[in-house]
Amino acid sequence: MRNEYAADLGLTEADLAADWHTQFDSWFADAVAFGLPEPNAMVVGTADPAGRPSGRTVLLKGYDPEGFVFFTNHLSRKGVEATANPYASLVFPWFPMQRQVVVAGRVTPVDRATSEAYFASRPRGSQLGAWASPQSQVVSGRAALEQRYQEVAERFAGQADIPTPSHWGGLRVQPESVEFWQGRASRLHDRLRFRRRDEGAWIVERLAP
């Protein structure tokens, strides 16, 4: 299966903002305006200490010049891998717009106050689910999971504020590179990458498609 990309789209060095986060602001706003379903969905890639990779789709919950933030159970596969091997990749697959953003960088935990503030903003059902689900572990069946949820619901019944689990919180991917990919005709795609040098300065590079 193959789709030919539009000939009249493109991304030049002159099109880029001065920094990656301003450019991401612009493209993310375009994705929202385009009406993409869950434009903040991103594929998070991690690897264990032996280098065996794994990936999954999660939702971006915030970003700033310091990086991209998502929240998870730290005992899940991605949480364990991000702790043991603190590097990750992110891919925003905005296919209907013929665009992708690809990020690579170091993973650091967000501060506890930020995690607790976000947890408090979640729907109650999601809060209960965070307590009930032993994420990434094998369970005997759906009934066992629902039973755990019911037990947690009863535990916190009548309690207005559900505390944040100690094993749950935010992770920030601090970019070392951010690539903006625009599909072009004849597979001559535009790939412009912001890359941080060792001394902290950022440069822009064009990559061959």
Secondary structure, DSSP 8 states (H G I E B T S, - for coil): ------TT----GGGS-SSHHHHHHHHHHHHHHHT-SSTTEEEEEEE-TT--EEEEEEE--EEETTEEEEEEETTSHHHHHHHHS-EEEEEEEEGGGTEEEEEEEEEEE--HHHHHHHHHHS-HHHHHHHHH--TTS--S-HHHHHHHHHHHHHHTTT-SS----TTEEEEEEEEEEEEEEE--GGG--EEEEEEE-TTS-EEEEE---
